[in-house]
Amino acid sequence: MQLTPRNPTDGIYRADDYLHALEVRGANRLLFVSGTMGLDAQGKAPEGLDAQLALIWSNLRRILAEADMTTANIVRLTSYLRDAAFGKANQAARLQALDGRRVPTTAIVVQTLEDDWLVEIEVIAAA
């Protein structure tokens, strides 16, 4: 599989911590992952943004592993944040989870279905 960043820098705003686009060639499989919350095995959300972000990424790694993939296979990511103030922490968690690798990313501020769900992340992965 070949991944080619498509990140123009002239005539458009800068995309420093993400890519405007990522071209995927030769992928044999795509995995579309539902919005994943920072919930433990009992479906409970820990208190605090950092704890939920850590659990989200743990849950995403487990889901990806089920398809014999890792975070290196993520080619698109959308974050749903309960509060715009969560943007920087979410960005830092994403960059850490992806080992600094940039992918096309969108963050949206939303009202979550449960008050204690602070962030939800969905991804698309390719292999």
KAGI-V970011 format. One record per pair of residues at least 4 apart in sequence whose ideal C-beta (glycine too) atoms are under 8 Angstrom apart, sorted by the first residue. I is the first residue (numbers start at 1). J is the second residue. Records with the same first field share a line. If there is no record, write none. Layout:
BEGIN
I: J, J
END
This chain:
BEGIN
1: 24, 25, 26, 27, 28, 126, 127
2: 23, 24, 25, 26
3: 22, 23, 24, 25, 75
4: 22, 23, 25
5: 19, 21, 22, 23, 102
6: 19, 20, 21, 22, 23
7: 15, 19, 20, 21, 102
8: 12, 20
9: 14
12: 20
15: 19, 20, 102
17: 91, 95, 102, 105
18: 102, 103, 104, 105
19: 102, 103, 104, 105
20: 104
21: 104
22: 75, 76, 103, 104
24: 75, 126
27: 126, 127
28: 127
29: 67, 126, 127
30: 124, 125, 126
31: 64, 67, 69, 73, 124, 125, 126, 127
32: 124
33: 60, 63, 64, 122, 123, 124, 125
34: 122
35: 78, 80, 120, 121, 122
36: 56, 59, 60, 63, 120, 121, 122, 123
37: 45, 52, 56, 59, 117, 119, 120
38: 45, 46, 51, 52, 53, 54, 55, 56, 59, 117, 118, 119
39: 43, 44, 45, 55, 59, 117
40: 44, 45, 46, 55
45: 52, 55, 114, 116, 117, 118
46: 51, 52, 55
47: 51, 116
48: 52
49: 53, 86, 89, 118, 119
50: 54, 89, 93
51: 55
52: 56, 117, 118, 119
53: 57, 89, 90, 93, 119
54: 58, 93
55: 59
56: 60, 93, 119, 120, 121
57: 61, 71, 93, 97
58: 62
59: 63
60: 64, 71, 97, 121, 123
61: 65, 70, 71
62: 66
63: 67
64: 69, 70, 71, 73, 74, 125
65: 69, 70
67: 125, 127
68: 127
69: 73, 125, 127
71: 97, 98, 99
72: 98, 99, 101
73: 125, 126, 127
74: 98, 103, 123, 124, 125
75: 103, 104, 124, 125, 126
76: 103, 104, 105, 123, 124
77: 94, 103, 104, 105, 106, 121, 122, 123, 124
78: 105, 106, 107, 108, 121, 122, 123
79: 90, 94, 105, 106, 107, 108, 119, 120, 121
80: 107, 108, 109, 110, 112, 119, 120, 121, 122
81: 86, 87, 90, 107, 108, 109, 110, 118, 119
82: 86, 109, 110, 111, 112, 117, 118, 119
83: 109, 118
84: 109
86: 90, 118, 119
87: 91, 107
88: 92
89: 93
90: 94, 107, 119
91: 95, 107
92: 96
93: 97
94: 98, 105
95: 100
98: 102, 103
110: 120
112: 117, 118, 120
113: 117
END
